[in-house]
Amino acid sequence: MTPGKRLFDLGLATALLVLLWPVLLVIAALILIRDGQPVIFRSERMRAPAQPFTLLKFRTMSNDMPDDTVSAGYKSGRITAIGRGLRRSRLDELPQIFNILRGDMSFVGPRPPLPRYVALRPDLYARVLENRPGITGLATLVYRHHEEDMLARCTSVEETHETYLRRCVPAKARLDLIWARRRSVCFDTLLILRTIGSLFSHTGGGRPRARHSQTAASSSRGIKKQPD
């Protein structure tokens, strides 16, 4: 990560924390009152091929069994009432502001993978994880809903694992590498704005239209790389 990108992350994360701390407290209180402890879900992820870290999220599932796989249809019964709203709005990811402040993540980059997939596809992740993982990114915007649709049809751990490894990991890696070749302050800002736009689309009662994702992807071809 370049010093400029790190300064951008620190400035934006600090500003968001100042603005959103009441929201963080309200969400935490709702989860505590309605669903009990823990409020924060901790997941081991990878920031580099040999560097794990603990990713923070608001807990959105019942706490009745271990959870070390990606979300899929067979887990849908465990999602809490509060959790559904948090996932739809992506407010469950607000605690990752602290991951950014600690230097584990950036605002824009590949989504941090589970260790099991890094171990199974070291060829891909050796390149993808040359860049700090992010809360959002090109792959998140372009592929997220297609991935959710595929995984929603999975009815077991084995089916989820096979689908994610064979279909999702390579497709997301290709998009992450496109972003890495063209990344710049301008492109990162565009992806952040597109992410915010997609959240408002959700709030309006529907998914972001496909053209939003297509525009983000096509923009990556039209923005020259700049030092960040």
C-alpha positions as CSV (number, residue, x, y, z in Angstrom):
1,M,0.0,0.0,0.0
2,T,1.3,3.4,-1.0
3,P,1.6,6.2,1.6
4,G,-1.0,8.2,-0.3
5,K,-3.6,5.4,-0.2
6,R,-2.9,4.8,3.5
7,L,-3.4,8.5,4.3
8,F,-6.6,8.5,2.3
9,D,-7.8,5.4,4.3
10,L,-6.9,6.9,7.7
11,G,-8.5,10.3,6.9
12,L,-11.7,8.7,5.6
13,A,-11.9,6.1,8.4
14,T,-11.4,8.8,11.1
15,A,-14.0,11.0,9.6
16,L,-16.5,8.2,9.4
17,L,-15.9,7.1,12.9
18,V,-16.6,10.6,14.2
19,L,-19.8,10.8,12.2
20,L,-21.1,7.3,12.7
21,W,-20.2,6.4,16.3
22,P,-23.8,6.9,17.4
23,V,-24.9,4.5,14.6
24,L,-22.4,2.0,15.8
25,L,-23.6,2.2,19.4
26,V,-27.3,1.9,18.4
27,I,-26.7,-1.2,16.3
28,A,-24.5,-2.7,19.1
29,A,-27.3,-2.1,21.6
30,L,-30.0,-3.6,19.4
31,I,-28.0,-6.7,18.9
32,L,-27.2,-7.0,22.6
33,I,-30.8,-6.5,23.6
34,R,-32.4,-8.7,20.9
35,D,-29.8,-11.4,20.3
36,G,-27.4,-11.3,23.2
37,Q,-23.7,-11.6,23.2
38,P,-21.4,-11.5,21.3
39,V,-22.2,-8.3,19.4
40,I,-19.2,-8.5,17.2
41,F,-18.5,-11.5,14.9
42,R,-14.8,-12.2,14.5
43,S,-13.5,-14.1,11.4
44,E,-10.0,-15.1,10.6
45,R,-9.1,-13.7,7.1
46,M,-5.9,-13.1,5.1
47,R,-4.3,-9.8,4.4
48,A,-1.4,-11.4,2.6
49,P,-0.7,-15.1,1.8
50,A,1.1,-15.7,5.1
51,Q,-0.5,-12.9,7.2
52,P,-3.9,-13.7,8.9
53,F,-5.9,-11.0,10.7
54,T,-9.2,-10.9,12.6
55,L,-12.0,-9.3,10.5
56,L,-14.7,-7.6,12.5
57,K,-18.4,-7.5,11.7
58,F,-21.7,-7.0,13.6
59,R,-23.1,-10.4,14.3
60,T,-26.0,-11.3,12.0
61,M,-26.5,-15.0,12.7
62,S,-27.5,-17.0,15.7
63,N,-24.6,-18.1,17.8
64,D,-25.3,-21.8,17.9
65,M,-22.6,-23.4,15.8
66,P,-19.1,-22.6,14.4
67,D,-19.0,-20.5,11.2
68,D,-15.9,-20.8,9.1
69,T,-17.4,-20.9,5.6
70,V,-18.8,-18.3,3.3
71,S,-22.5,-17.5,3.6
72,A,-24.9,-19.7,1.7
73,G,-28.4,-20.9,1.5
74,Y,-28.0,-23.6,4.1
75,K,-27.2,-20.9,6.7
76,S,-30.3,-18.7,5.9
77,G,-32.2,-20.1,8.8
78,R,-29.6,-18.8,11.2
79,I,-29.8,-15.2,10.1
80,T,-31.4,-13.0,12.8
81,A,-34.2,-10.5,12.1
82,I,-31.8,-7.6,12.8
83,G,-29.1,-9.4,10.8
84,R,-31.2,-9.4,7.6
85,G,-31.5,-5.7,7.7
86,L,-27.8,-5.2,8.5
87,R,-26.7,-7.5,5.6
88,R,-29.0,-5.8,3.1
89,S,-27.7,-2.4,4.0
90,R,-24.1,-3.6,4.6
91,L,-24.2,-1.9,8.0
92,D,-22.9,-5.2,9.5
93,E,-19.5,-4.2,8.0
94,L,-19.2,-0.9,9.8
95,P,-16.8,-2.4,12.5
96,Q,-14.3,-2.9,9.7
97,I,-13.5,0.8,10.1
98,F,-11.3,-0.4,13.0
99,N,-9.7,-2.9,10.7
100,I,-8.8,0.0,8.4
101,L,-7.4,2.1,11.3
102,R,-5.3,-0.9,12.4
103,G,-3.9,-1.3,8.9
104,D,-5.4,-4.7,8.2
105,M,-7.6,-3.4,5.4
106,S,-8.2,-0.6,3.0
107,F,-11.5,1.0,1.8
108,V,-11.0,-0.4,-1.7
109,G,-9.4,-3.7,-2.6
110,P,-10.1,-7.4,-2.9
111,R,-12.4,-8.8,-0.2
112,P,-10.3,-10.6,2.4
113,P,-10.4,-14.3,1.8
114,L,-10.8,-17.2,4.3
115,P,-7.5,-19.0,5.0
116,R,-8.9,-22.3,3.5
117,Y,-9.2,-20.7,0.0
118,V,-5.8,-19.1,0.1
119,A,-4.3,-22.5,0.9
120,L,-6.2,-24.1,-1.9
121,R,-5.5,-21.5,-4.6
122,P,-2.1,-20.0,-3.7
123,D,-1.4,-19.2,-7.3
124,L,-4.3,-16.7,-7.5
125,Y,-4.0,-15.2,-4.0
126,A,-0.3,-14.7,-4.3
127,R,-1.3,-12.0,-6.9
128,V,-4.6,-10.8,-5.5
129,L,-3.2,-10.2,-2.0
130,E,-0.3,-8.1,-3.2
131,N,-2.8,-5.4,-2.5
132,R,-4.4,-4.7,0.9
133,P,-7.9,-6.2,1.2
134,G,-10.8,-3.8,1.1
135,I,-14.4,-3.3,2.3
136,T,-15.4,-2.7,-1.3
137,G,-13.9,-3.1,-4.7
138,L,-14.5,-3.8,-8.4
139,A,-15.2,-7.5,-7.7
140,T,-17.6,-6.6,-4.9
141,L,-19.6,-4.3,-7.2
142,V,-19.6,-6.4,-10.3
143,Y,-19.9,-9.9,-8.9
144,R,-21.5,-9.7,-5.5
145,H,-25.1,-10.3,-6.4
146,H,-24.3,-13.1,-8.8
147,E,-22.2,-14.8,-6.1
148,E,-25.1,-14.4,-3.6
149,D,-27.5,-15.9,-6.1
150,M,-25.3,-18.9,-6.7
151,L,-24.5,-19.5,-3.0
152,A,-28.2,-19.0,-2.0
153,R,-29.0,-22.3,-3.9
154,C,-26.3,-24.3,-2.0
155,T,-27.8,-26.7,0.6
156,S,-24.7,-28.0,2.3
157,V,-21.2,-27.1,3.4
158,E,-19.7,-29.3,0.6
159,E,-21.8,-27.8,-2.2
160,T,-21.0,-24.3,-0.9
161,H,-17.3,-25.0,-0.8
162,E,-17.3,-26.5,-4.3
163,T,-19.3,-23.7,-5.8
164,Y,-17.3,-20.9,-4.2
165,L,-13.9,-22.5,-5.0
166,R,-14.7,-23.4,-8.7
167,R,-16.9,-20.5,-9.7
168,C,-16.5,-17.5,-7.4
169,V,-12.8,-17.5,-6.5
170,P,-11.5,-17.3,-10.1
171,A,-14.1,-14.8,-11.3
172,K,-13.5,-12.5,-8.4
173,A,-9.7,-12.8,-8.8
174,R,-9.9,-11.7,-12.4
175,L,-11.8,-8.6,-11.4
176,D,-9.5,-7.9,-8.5
177,L,-6.5,-8.0,-10.8
178,I,-8.1,-5.7,-13.3
179,W,-8.6,-3.2,-10.5
180,A,-4.9,-3.7,-9.4
181,R,-3.6,-2.8,-12.8
182,R,-5.7,0.3,-13.0
183,R,-6.0,1.4,-9.4
184,S,-5.7,5.1,-8.7
185,V,-7.2,7.6,-6.3
186,C,-9.8,8.5,-8.9
187,F,-10.8,4.9,-9.6
188,D,-11.0,4.1,-5.8
189,T,-13.2,7.1,-5.2
190,L,-15.4,6.1,-8.1
191,L,-15.8,2.6,-6.6
192,I,-16.6,4.1,-3.1
193,L,-19.3,6.3,-4.7
194,R,-20.7,3.4,-6.6
195,T,-20.9,1.4,-3.4
196,I,-22.7,4.2,-1.6
197,G,-25.1,4.4,-4.6
198,S,-25.8,0.6,-4.4
199,L,-26.7,1.0,-0.7
200,F,-29.3,3.6,-1.5
201,S,-30.7,1.3,-4.2
202,H,-31.1,-1.4,-1.6
203,T,-32.8,1.1,0.8
204,G,-35.2,2.0,-2.0
205,G,-36.4,-1.6,-2.1
206,G,-34.5,-3.3,-4.8
207,R,-31.1,-4.4,-5.9
208,P,-28.7,-2.1,-7.7
209,R,-29.4,-2.2,-11.4
210,A,-26.9,-4.2,-13.5
211,R,-25.8,-1.1,-15.3
212,H,-24.3,0.3,-12.1
213,S,-21.9,-2.6,-12.0
214,Q,-21.2,-2.5,-15.7
215,T,-20.4,1.2,-15.5
216,A,-17.9,0.5,-12.7
217,A,-16.3,-2.3,-14.7
218,S,-16.1,-0.2,-17.9
219,S,-14.7,2.8,-15.9
220,S,-11.7,0.6,-15.0
221,R,-10.8,0.5,-18.7
222,G,-11.0,4.3,-19.1
223,I,-9.1,5.6,-16.1
224,K,-5.3,5.8,-16.4
225,K,-3.3,4.6,-13.5
226,Q,-2.1,7.4,-11.3
227,P,0.2,7.2,-8.2
228,D,-1.8,7.0,-5.0
